[in-house]
Amino acid sequence: MQKLDRYLTGEFVQAIFATLMVLLIVMVGGAFIDVMGDVARGRLPANMSIAQLGLVLLTWVPVIMPLALMLGLLMATSRLYRDAEMPVLTAIGVGPGRLLKPLMLVTLPLVAFIAVCSLWLGPWAARKSQAMLEEASRNMLISGLEAGRFTELPGGGGVIYVGEIEQAGNKFKRIFIYRQKGDRLDVTTAADGALLRDGEQRYLSLDKGFEVEGPMQGDTLDYRLLGFARNDVRLPDKETERRKSHEIRRRTTGELLADSSPEARAQLHWRIAPPLIALALALLAVPLSRSPPRQARYGRMALGFMGYLVAIQLMILGTDLIAKSKLPVALGLWWLTLPALLLGVWLYRRDGRLARRRLAR
């Protein structure tokens, strides 16, 4: 039986690895577009793009690994049924219950890896990614601004254009700044400028220029034109709103455990759920893969994929309800993870009983 265990384990590992590679290629494409968008908007220097891409992918591991695990197991066990290997194994007394050992040999290490990524590595990657973006934001006028090119200001509050940049990178010529302040716009031009710092805050010191302020729309002619010899323009330091909305996702699991707020508890349950969902999906893969020999396996894979989508959407919905205090914190996401695990165990045991009955006949 050791040879059989090695054979089945090898089949499971190969199928899961192949599925994971396909999913990673898809994820890399989407993440690469987002990272390149940050580079194009001047939020991130090009030399940080690869590191940023890796960190973004690490935060997505708890989401894509359960899908790779389930689809890989479905592919492997469906092939055993399609090629009539499972009926032969069942005939000699090796039913779905006997698959549990090689199944767990593959599944449990992956579930542990998902738990580590969800509870520790993912939040660390999110903090590291944000630190890189903030550092790039603070140094935007040095690393992200190019002469003759419009660059979005940090926070998306406007754009800046410079005609020339001196070699040191902190002095400019022919400067144009467009900013939005609520329902009003502000356009500033200057012949010369330099970057100044006051702690973490940055300013552009502009010399010999003009500033026009007025409404963005409407028929009123409430415009003001100012000429100045020097004007220090405060630059937005960080994307404040975006940082606040994502701050809870970057906190350590220990900090979440010490915080009793609904938002912290919601995020904690979001991190606990992926490994449990992955284990449930792995148990569901074997009964879902049962099919007559030579039957196409893609219908079962589509069914499994739909089940995964339902689980993820319920996780998102439940997390949102907990954060808004519309769902008891004590209930958390246990209403989703525990029934999913029980369903997986029940279907797996039922599949084994069906196989034994067929063998008895």
C-alpha positions, 0 to 999 in steps of 0.5 A: 500500500505504500506504493499506492500512497506514493502514487496517489500523493504524486498524482495529487501534488502534480495536479495541484501544482499545475492548477496553482501555476495557471492561477498564478499566471492569471493573478500575476497578469492582474497584479502586474497591471495594477503595479504598472498603473502605480508606476505610470501615475508616479506612485511607485518607482519602476525599480520597485515594481517587481518587489511590489508585485511579489508582495501583492501576490503574497497577500492573495495566497489565502484566496487562491490556494484553496481554489488551487487545492480543490481544482487540483484534487478534482483533476487528479481524482476525476482522472482516476475515475475517467481512466477506470483506475478507481473502479479497479482500486475499489474492486480490490478494497481500496475505496475513497476512504483509503484515499484519506491518507494520501489526501491528508498528506498533501492537504494538511501541509497546504492548509498549514501554509495557507494559515501561515500566509493568512495570519502572518505573511499576508498582513506582513506583505500588506504592511511592507507594500504600504511602506514602499508606497509611502516611501515612494510617495515621500520621494515622488518628486525625486524618483517618480517625476520626469521632465516633460511628463504629467504626474499624478499627485499622491492621493489623486488630488491633482497633477504636476508638470515640470519642464526641466529637472536639475541633476540633483533632482530637487530643483525644477523649471517651468512648473505647472500644478493642477489641484482640486479642492472640493468643488474648486480648482487651483492652477499654479504656474511658476518659472522656478521651484525647489523641493523643501521638507519639514519633517515628513511634510513636503513643500514646493517652493515656487518662484515668480509665478501665478495662481488661478482659483475658481469653481470647477463648474457653474456659471459664476465667475468667482475666479481669483488671479494672484501673482507671487514672488514666492509661494510654498505649495504643500504637497499631499503626504500620503493617500490618507483615505485609502490608508485608513480604509485599508489600515485594518488589513495591515495590522498584525494578528496579535493586534487584532486579538487585542482589539475588541472593535467590530472591524478588528474582529471581522478582519480576524475572522477573515484570516481564520476562515481560508484554511478551514475553507481550504480543508472543507473544499479538499474533502468535497473534491473526492465525492465531487469527482465521482463519475462514470469512466470516460465521462468528461470531468469539466462539469464537476470542475465547474461545479467545484468552482461555483462552490468556491465562488459562493464560499468567497462571496459569503466570506466577504458578506459575512466580514462586512456584516461583522464590521458593521455590527449587523452580525454578532461578533461571537458568531463570526464566520463560524456559520460558514466554515463549520457547516462547510467542514461538516458537509465535506466530512459527511459527503466524504464518508457517504462516498466511502459507504457507497463504494463499499456497497457497490463492492459488496454487490 
